[in-house]
Amino acid sequence: MQYSCNPATGETLAKYDIQSASNVDIRLSAAITAQVGWRQKSLSQRAELLRSMADVLRTYKGEYARIITLEVGKPIREAEAEIEKCALNCDFYAERAPEWLADTKVEIEDLESFVVYDPLGIVLAIMPWNYPFWQVFRFLAPALAAGNGAVLKHAANVPQCALAIESALGEAGCPKGLFTSLLIETELVENLIKDPRIAAVTLTGSTAVGKIVASQAGAALKKQVLELGGSDPFIIFEDADIEKAAIGAVKGRFLNAGQSCVNAKRFIVVDKVADAFVTAFKAKTEALVMGDPMLPETDIGPMARANLRDQLHSQVQRTLAAGATLVLGGAPVEGRGFYYAPTILDNVTLDMAAFYEEIFGPVAAIIRVPDEDTAIRYANQTEFGLGASLWTENKVSAKKIARQIDAGAVFINKIVASDPHLPFGGIKQSGYGRELADVGLREFVNIKTLCVEKTKGRKL
């Protein structure tokens, strides 16, 4: 069985039967049949489906947001914003994909040459719970635009979201079988990856799981895109606008209760402004409203699962035992649900858990450094490389510093966020490949060279 649980109360919402191997086989066969017809559709016809998907998402935004909040504990305002972002992504690719996937002519003497973009087939998507709609539509809109089909293995704690997405695609007019949600045990995933009907794999998840999926897909010689863990640095230089940085820090750390790969996690602050920043950061964190995620005034809800809260608390305790200073929070909230108090740890050093481990929850680690060079060095002293944000009034210098940061994205005076216009992904242990923008659209296509000899005129 798969269980849908409300993290705000700990109560079980629903139970779902696991799909058998034979049922999965039937669904895969249906996906193949649907994709054969779908790839023959024109780019404009595919774009129309994406527009219809956006319309359905907006029409049922309240219903879908409520499901997210019930299963994940995300504040309802954030859940509604997530659905709107999915719709925007569909609209974005409906507009841009026909141009980006059009044949590209290449001028070569004696050859009529083109680069064409053919779909790969069926993409297996292994997706996480923290953004249960966005993570899916982030890959799905471009994958469908390119002519692919998709099967979804969603996180086990969001079965209602998985089924709601499948229903939304059906409502939008997606060909039957082209997209399907599989409620299966994790043990079946390896067989799916090996299945010759699966052409490629995309995963958003932990680095540990990414390594397993990469090895399995690699053994089957299948294309992969992996978006994995992160420990994003949030660097505050001595000329930063401290008030603005503190506002950004609260949003960047505590959005979705700190449960995002691109949440700011390590706050690296130059000594001269560290006290001022910590004071401002603490005051704004204390102003957050924690409570029922269904209420519009709630800023921060529960963590998604009890075991995740336990793991987070262990990291906090180990960091404090190693000598860090507790500024705020530092413990689970008593009562129903999986709430953890918004927490700030100061004087964190390189050998502490809050520095070198990914902290996936509402806990901020303050690392004080003497100068700019040390800040850059500490920012890069991690196995991860997803995002980073720099806070300084010297934007010319910041652009140069950004080139020295090991990350897939660097934002200056803004928190890290994904946007359909920009490629998204990481380096090092944060994965490889890109989603979004034109490069994300072309991750799951066969970039094919097509050449025809030009007919030469005959001489008389």
VEXDREN-2710 file (C-alpha; in Angstrom, 1 decimal):
% VEXDREN-2710
k/r/px/py/pz
1/MET/0.0/0.0/0.0
2/GLN/0.9/3.6/-0.5
3/TYR/-0.2/6.0/2.2
4/SER/-1.2/9.6/1.9
5/CYS/-0.5/11.3/5.2
6/ASN/-1.2/14.8/6.4
7/PRO/2.0/16.1/8.0
8/ALA/0.2/18.9/9.8
9/THR/-1.7/16.3/11.9
10/GLY/0.0/13.0/11.3
11/GLU/-3.3/11.5/10.2
12/THR/-3.6/9.1/7.3
13/LEU/-5.7/10.6/4.5
14/ALA/-6.0/7.7/2.1
15/LYS/-4.5/4.3/1.1
16/TYR/-3.7/3.1/-2.4
17/ASP/-3.0/-0.3/-3.7
18/ILE/0.4/-0.8/-5.3
19/GLN/0.3/-1.5/-9.0
20/SER/1.5/-5.0/-10.1
21/ALA/4.2/-5.7/-12.6
22/SER/1.6/-6.9/-15.1
23/ASN/-0.3/-3.6/-14.7
24/VAL/2.9/-1.6/-15.2
25/ASP/3.6/-3.7/-18.4
26/ILE/0.2/-2.8/-19.8
27/ARG/0.7/0.9/-19.0
28/LEU/4.1/0.9/-20.7
29/SER/2.7/-0.7/-23.8
30/ALA/-0.1/1.9/-23.9
31/ALA/2.5/4.7/-23.6
32/ILE/4.5/3.3/-26.5
33/THR/1.4/3.1/-28.7
34/ALA/0.4/6.7/-27.7
35/GLN/3.8/8.1/-28.3
36/VAL/4.1/6.7/-31.8
37/GLY/1.0/8.7/-32.8
38/TRP/2.1/11.8/-30.7
39/ARG/5.5/12.2/-32.4
40/GLN/3.6/12.5/-35.7
41/LYS/1.8/15.5/-34.5
42/SER/2.9/18.9/-35.7
43/LEU/4.7/21.2/-33.3
44/SER/1.7/23.5/-33.3
45/GLN/-0.6/20.7/-32.3
46/ARG/1.7/19.7/-29.4
47/ALA/1.7/23.4/-28.4
48/GLU/-2.0/23.4/-28.2
49/LEU/-2.0/20.5/-25.7
50/LEU/0.4/22.5/-23.5
51/ARG/-1.9/25.5/-23.6
52/SER/-4.8/23.3/-22.6
53/MET/-2.7/21.9/-19.8
54/ALA/-2.1/25.5/-18.5
55/ASP/-5.8/26.2/-18.7
56/VAL/-6.7/23.1/-16.7
57/LEU/-4.1/23.9/-14.0
58/ARG/-5.5/27.4/-13.6
59/THR/-9.1/26.2/-13.6
60/TYR/-8.5/23.7/-10.8
61/LYS/-5.7/25.7/-9.0
62/GLY/-7.5/25.7/-5.7
63/GLU/-8.2/22.0/-5.8
64/TYR/-4.6/21.0/-6.8
65/ALA/-3.1/23.4/-4.2
66/ARG/-5.2/21.9/-1.5
67/ILE/-3.9/18.4/-2.4
68/ILE/-0.3/19.6/-2.2
69/THR/-0.9/21.2/1.2
70/LEU/-2.7/18.2/2.6
71/GLU/0.1/15.8/1.5
72/VAL/3.2/17.9/1.9
73/GLY/2.3/20.5/4.5
74/LYS/3.2/23.4/2.3
75/PRO/1.4/26.7/3.1
76/ILE/-1.6/27.1/0.8
77/ARG/-0.2/30.4/-0.6
78/GLU/2.9/28.6/-1.7
79/ALA/1.0/25.7/-3.1
80/GLU/-1.2/28.0/-5.2
81/ALA/2.0/29.7/-6.5
82/GLU/3.4/26.3/-7.4
83/ILE/0.4/25.5/-9.6
84/GLU/0.6/28.9/-11.3
85/LYS/4.2/28.3/-12.0
86/CYS/3.4/25.0/-13.7
87/ALA/0.8/26.7/-15.9
88/LEU/3.4/29.4/-16.8
89/ASN/5.8/26.7/-17.8
90/CYS/3.3/25.1/-20.1
91/ASP/2.5/28.4/-21.7
92/PHE/6.2/29.2/-22.1
93/TYR/7.0/26.0/-24.0
94/ALA/3.8/26.3/-26.0
95/GLU/5.2/29.6/-27.3
96/ARG/8.9/28.8/-27.6
97/ALA/9.1/25.1/-28.5
98/PRO/7.9/25.3/-32.1
99/GLU/10.8/27.7/-32.8
100/TRP/13.4/25.8/-30.8
101/LEU/12.5/22.5/-32.3
102/ALA/12.2/23.6/-35.9
103/ASP/14.8/22.2/-38.3
104/THR/18.0/24.2/-38.4
105/LYS/19.5/24.7/-41.8
106/VAL/23.3/24.6/-42.0
107/GLU/25.1/26.1/-45.1
108/ILE/27.7/23.7/-46.5
109/GLU/28.9/23.6/-50.0
110/ASP/27.5/20.7/-52.1
111/LEU/25.2/19.6/-49.3
112/GLU/21.7/20.5/-48.3
113/SER/22.2/20.1/-44.5
114/PHE/19.9/20.3/-41.5
115/VAL/19.9/19.6/-37.8
116/VAL/16.6/18.0/-36.8
117/TYR/15.2/17.2/-33.4
118/ASP/13.5/13.9/-33.0
119/PRO/11.9/12.7/-29.8
120/LEU/13.6/9.8/-27.9
121/GLY/10.4/8.0/-26.9
122/ILE/9.2/7.3/-23.3
123/VAL/10.9/9.2/-20.5
124/LEU/10.8/7.7/-17.0
125/ALA/10.5/10.5/-14.4
126/ILE/11.4/9.7/-10.8
127/MET/10.2/12.7/-8.9
128/PRO/10.3/14.0/-5.2
129/TRP/7.6/15.2/-2.9
130/ASN/8.8/18.7/-2.0
131/TYR/7.3/20.4/-5.2
132/PRO/5.0/17.6/-6.2
133/PHE/3.5/19.4/-9.2
134/TRP/6.3/21.7/-10.3
135/GLN/9.0/19.0/-10.4
136/VAL/6.8/17.0/-12.8
137/PHE/5.6/19.8/-15.0
138/ARG/9.2/21.2/-15.2
139/PHE/10.3/18.2/-17.2
140/LEU/6.9/17.2/-18.6
141/ALA/6.0/20.3/-20.6
142/PRO/9.2/20.3/-22.7
143/ALA/9.2/16.5/-23.0
144/LEU/5.7/16.5/-24.5
145/ALA/6.5/19.5/-26.7
146/ALA/9.4/17.5/-28.1
147/GLY/7.1/14.5/-29.0
148/ASN/8.0/12.2/-26.1
149/GLY/5.7/10.3/-23.8
150/ALA/6.3/9.9/-20.0
151/VAL/5.7/7.6/-17.1
152/LEU/6.0/9.0/-13.6
153/LYS/7.3/7.3/-10.5
154/HIS/6.4/9.9/-7.9
155/ALA/7.5/9.9/-4.2
156/ALA/5.6/7.4/-2.2
157/ASN/4.2/10.0/0.2
158/VAL/2.4/12.0/-2.5
159/PRO/0.1/9.5/-4.3
160/GLN/-2.8/11.9/-4.4
161/CYS/-0.6/14.5/-6.3
162/ALA/0.6/11.8/-8.7
163/LEU/-3.0/10.8/-9.6
164/ALA/-4.2/14.4/-9.8
165/ILE/-1.5/15.1/-12.3
166/GLU/-2.6/12.2/-14.5
167/SER/-6.2/13.4/-14.2
168/ALA/-5.2/16.9/-15.2
169/LEU/-3.5/15.6/-18.3
170/GLY/-6.5/13.7/-19.3
171/GLU/-8.7/16.7/-18.7
172/ALA/-6.5/18.7/-21.0
173/GLY/-6.9/16.2/-23.8
174/CYS/-3.6/14.4/-23.6
175/PRO/-3.8/11.2/-25.7
176/LYS/-4.6/8.2/-23.5
177/GLY/-1.5/6.5/-22.2
178/LEU/0.9/9.2/-23.3
179/PHE/1.4/10.1/-19.6
180/THR/0.8/7.8/-16.8
181/SER/1.5/7.8/-13.0
182/LEU/2.8/4.5/-11.6
183/LEU/2.1/3.7/-7.9
184/ILE/4.8/1.1/-7.5
185/GLU/7.4/-0.1/-5.0
186/THR/10.9/1.3/-5.3
187/GLU/12.2/-2.2/-6.1
188/LEU/10.5/-2.1/-9.4
189/VAL/12.3/1.1/-10.6
190/GLU/15.4/-0.8/-11.7
191/ASN/13.3/-3.1/-13.9
192/LEU/11.7/0.0/-15.4
193/ILE/15.1/1.6/-16.2
194/LYS/16.2/-1.6/-17.9
195/ASP/13.0/-2.0/-19.9
196/PRO/13.8/-1.4/-23.6
197/ARG/10.6/0.7/-23.8
198/ILE/12.1/3.3/-21.6
199/ALA/14.3/5.6/-23.7
200/ALA/15.6/8.0/-21.0
201/VAL/15.5/8.8/-17.3
202/THR/15.1/12.0/-15.4
203/LEU/15.5/12.2/-11.6
204/THR/15.1/14.9/-9.0
205/GLY/16.1/13.6/-5.6
206/SER/19.0/13.0/-3.2
207/THR/22.6/12.5/-4.3
208/ALA/22.6/8.9/-2.9
209/VAL/19.6/7.9/-5.0
210/GLY/21.0/9.8/-8.0
211/LYS/24.1/7.6/-7.9
212/ILE/22.0/4.4/-7.9
213/VAL/19.8/5.6/-10.8
214/ALA/22.8/6.8/-12.7
215/SER/24.6/3.5/-12.4
216/GLN/21.4/1.6/-13.5
217/ALA/20.7/3.9/-16.4
218/GLY/24.3/4.0/-17.4
219/ALA/24.5/0.2/-17.5
220/ALA/21.5/0.3/-19.9
221/LEU/23.1/3.2/-21.9
222/LYS/20.2/5.5/-21.4
223/LYS/20.3/9.3/-21.3
224/GLN/19.8/10.8/-17.9
225/VAL/19.2/14.2/-16.3
226/LEU/19.9/14.3/-12.6
227/GLU/19.0/17.2/-10.3
228/LEU/20.2/16.2/-6.9
229/GLY/21.0/17.7/-3.5
230/GLY/22.4/21.1/-2.7
231/SER/24.0/23.1/0.1
232/ASP/23.6/26.6/-1.4
233/PRO/25.8/29.3/0.0
234/PHE/24.2/32.7/0.7
235/ILE/27.2/35.1/0.8
236/ILE/26.9/38.5/2.5
237/PHE/29.8/40.9/1.8
238/GLU/30.6/43.9/4.0
239/ASP/29.0/46.4/1.5
240/ALA/25.7/44.5/1.4
241/ASP/22.3/46.1/2.1
242/ILE/21.8/44.2/5.4
243/GLU/18.0/44.8/5.5
244/LYS/17.5/43.5/2.0
245/ALA/19.8/40.6/2.6
246/ALA/17.9/39.6/5.8
247/ILE/14.6/39.7/3.9
248/GLY/16.1/37.5/1.2
249/ALA/17.6/35.2/3.8
250/VAL/14.3/34.5/5.5
251/LYS/12.6/33.7/2.2
252/GLY/15.5/31.8/0.8
253/ARG/15.9/29.6/3.9
254/PHE/12.3/29.1/5.1
255/LEU/10.3/28.8/1.9
256/ASN/8.6/25.4/1.9
257/ALA/9.8/24.9/5.5
258/GLY/13.4/24.8/4.1
259/GLN/12.7/21.7/2.1
260/SER/14.1/22.6/-1.3
261/CYS/17.4/21.7/-3.1
262/VAL/17.9/25.4/-3.8
263/ASN/17.0/26.8/-0.4
264/ALA/19.8/28.9/1.0
265/LYS/21.5/26.7/3.6
266/ARG/24.9/28.1/4.5
267/PHE/25.0/31.8/5.3
268/ILE/28.6/32.9/4.8
269/VAL/28.9/36.4/6.3
270/VAL/31.9/38.7/6.4
271/ASP/32.8/39.5/10.1
272/LYS/32.3/43.3/9.9
273/VAL/28.6/42.9/9.2
274/ALA/27.9/39.5/10.8
275/ASP/26.4/40.9/14.1
276/ALA/24.1/43.3/12.2
277/PHE/23.0/40.5/9.8
278/VAL/22.3/38.0/12.6
279/THR/20.2/40.6/14.5
280/ALA/18.1/41.4/11.4
281/PHE/17.8/37.8/10.3
282/LYS/16.7/36.7/13.8
283/ALA/14.1/39.5/14.1
284/LYS/12.5/38.6/10.7
285/THR/12.6/34.9/11.4
286/GLU/10.8/35.4/14.7
287/ALA/8.0/37.2/12.8
288/LEU/7.2/34.1/10.7
289/VAL/3.8/32.6/11.4
290/MET/4.0/28.9/11.9
291/GLY/0.7/27.0/12.0
292/ASP/-2.0/25.3/10.0
293/PRO/-0.8/25.3/6.3
294/MET/-4.4/25.7/5.1
295/LEU/-4.6/29.2/6.6
296/PRO/-3.6/32.0/4.3
297/GLU/-1.7/33.8/7.0
298/THR/0.6/30.8/7.7
299/ASP/4.2/31.4/6.5
300/ILE/5.7/28.1/7.6
301/GLY/4.1/24.7/7.9
302/PRO/5.3/21.3/9.1
303/MET/8.0/19.2/7.6
304/ALA/6.8/16.5/5.2
305/ARG/7.5/13.4/7.3
306/ALA/8.4/12.5/10.9
307/ASN/11.7/10.8/9.9
308/LEU/12.9/13.9/8.0
309/ARG/12.3/15.9/11.2
310/ASP/14.2/13.4/13.3
311/GLN/17.1/13.6/10.9
312/LEU/17.1/17.4/10.9
313/HIS/17.1/17.5/14.7
314/SER/20.0/15.1/14.8
315/GLN/22.0/17.5/12.6
316/VAL/21.1/20.4/14.8
317/GLN/22.2/18.6/18.0
318/ARG/25.4/17.4/16.5
319/THR/26.2/20.9/15.3
320/LEU/25.5/22.4/18.7
321/ALA/27.5/19.7/20.4
322/ALA/30.5/20.6/18.2
323/GLY/30.4/24.2/19.4
324/ALA/27.9/26.2/17.4
325/THR/25.7/28.9/19.1
326/LEU/21.9/28.5/19.2
327/VAL/20.4/31.9/18.2
328/LEU/16.8/30.7/17.7
329/GLY/14.7/27.5/17.7
330/GLY/16.6/24.3/17.8
331/ALA/13.9/21.7/18.6
332/PRO/10.7/20.0/17.3
333/VAL/7.4/21.7/18.1
334/GLU/5.3/19.8/20.6
335/GLY/1.9/18.6/19.6
336/ARG/0.4/17.1/16.5
337/GLY/2.2/17.1/13.2
338/PHE/5.8/17.3/12.1
339/TYR/6.6/20.9/12.9
340/TYR/10.2/22.0/13.6
341/ALA/10.9/25.5/15.0
342/PRO/12.6/27.9/12.6
343/THR/16.2/27.7/13.7
344/ILE/19.4/29.8/13.4
345/LEU/22.8/28.4/14.3
346/ASP/25.7/30.8/14.6
347/ASN/29.4/30.3/14.6
348/VAL/29.2/27.2/12.5
349/THR/32.6/25.9/11.2
350/LEU/33.7/23.7/8.4
351/ASP/33.8/20.6/10.6
352/MET/30.2/20.8/11.7
353/ALA/27.3/18.9/10.3
354/ALA/25.4/22.0/9.4
355/PHE/28.2/23.0/7.1
356/TYR/29.1/19.9/5.3
357/GLU/25.8/18.0/5.2
358/GLU/22.7/19.1/3.3
359/ILE/20.3/20.6/5.8
360/PHE/16.8/19.9/4.4
361/GLY/14.5/21.8/6.8
362/PRO/14.0/25.1/8.5
363/VAL/17.5/25.5/9.9
364/ALA/20.0/28.2/8.9
365/ALA/23.8/27.9/9.5
366/ILE/25.7/31.2/10.0
367/ILE/29.4/30.9/9.0
368/ARG/31.5/34.0/9.9
369/VAL/34.6/34.7/7.7
370/PRO/37.2/37.5/7.8
371/ASP/37.2/38.5/4.2
372/GLU/35.9/38.1/0.6
373/ASP/38.5/35.5/-0.4
374/THR/37.6/33.2/2.5
375/ALA/33.9/33.6/1.7
376/ILE/34.5/32.4/-1.8
377/ARG/36.7/29.5/-0.6
378/TYR/34.1/28.4/2.0
379/ALA/31.3/28.7/-0.6
380/ASN/33.1/26.2/-2.8
381/GLN/34.2/23.9/0.0
382/THR/31.2/21.5/-0.4
383/GLU/30.5/18.4/-2.5
384/PHE/27.4/20.2/-3.9
385/GLY/27.1/22.7/-6.7
386/LEU/23.5/23.7/-7.4
387/GLY/22.9/27.4/-6.7
388/ALA/24.4/30.3/-4.8
389/SER/23.4/33.9/-4.0
390/LEU/25.7/36.9/-3.5
391/TRP/24.7/40.0/-1.6
392/THR/26.7/43.2/-2.3
393/GLU/26.2/46.7/-3.7
394/ASN/29.2/46.3/-6.0
395/LYS/27.5/44.5/-8.9
396/VAL/30.6/44.7/-11.1
397/SER/32.7/42.9/-8.6
398/ALA/29.9/40.4/-7.9
399/LYS/29.7/39.4/-11.5
400/LYS/33.4/38.5/-11.4
401/ILE/33.0/36.7/-8.1
402/ALA/30.1/34.7/-9.6
403/ARG/32.5/33.2/-12.1
404/GLN/34.5/31.8/-9.2
405/ILE/31.6/30.0/-7.6
406/ASP/31.1/26.3/-8.3
407/ALA/27.4/26.2/-9.1
408/GLY/24.8/25.7/-11.8
409/ALA/23.3/29.2/-11.0
410/VAL/24.5/32.3/-9.2
411/PHE/22.0/35.1/-8.3
412/ILE/23.2/38.5/-7.2
413/ASN/21.0/40.3/-4.6
414/LYS/18.2/37.8/-5.2
415/ILE/17.5/34.3/-3.9
416/VAL/18.1/31.3/-6.2
417/ALA/15.0/30.2/-8.1
418/SER/14.1/28.3/-11.2
419/ASP/12.6/30.1/-14.2
420/PRO/11.5/28.6/-17.6
421/HIS/13.7/31.2/-19.4
422/LEU/16.9/30.0/-17.7
423/PRO/18.7/26.6/-17.6
424/PHE/18.4/24.8/-14.3
425/GLY/20.7/22.2/-12.9
426/GLY/23.9/21.6/-11.0
427/ILE/27.5/20.3/-11.0
428/LYS/29.6/18.1/-8.7
429/GLN/27.3/16.0/-6.5
430/SER/24.3/18.1/-7.4
431/GLY/24.0/16.2/-10.7
432/TYR/24.3/16.8/-14.4
433/GLY/22.1/17.8/-17.3
434/ARG/19.8/20.8/-17.5
435/GLU/16.1/21.4/-17.3
436/LEU/14.2/24.5/-18.6
437/ALA/15.0/27.0/-21.3
438/ASP/16.0/25.8/-24.8
439/VAL/18.8/23.5/-23.5
440/GLY/16.3/21.7/-21.2
441/LEU/14.0/21.2/-24.1
442/ARG/16.7/19.5/-26.1
443/GLU/17.9/17.1/-23.4
444/PHE/15.4/14.4/-24.5
445/VAL/15.7/14.6/-28.2
446/ASN/17.8/13.0/-30.8
447/ILE/19.8/15.8/-32.3
448/LYS/20.1/14.4/-35.8
449/THR/22.2/15.5/-38.7
450/LEU/20.4/15.3/-42.1
451/CYS/22.4/15.8/-45.3
452/VAL/21.4/15.6/-48.9
453/GLU/23.8/16.0/-51.8
454/LYS/22.9/19.0/-53.9
455/THR/22.0/18.3/-57.5
456/LYS/24.7/19.8/-59.8
457/GLY/23.9/21.3/-63.1
458/ARG/25.1/19.3/-66.1
459/LYS/27.5/20.9/-68.5
460/LEU/26.6/20.6/-72.3
END
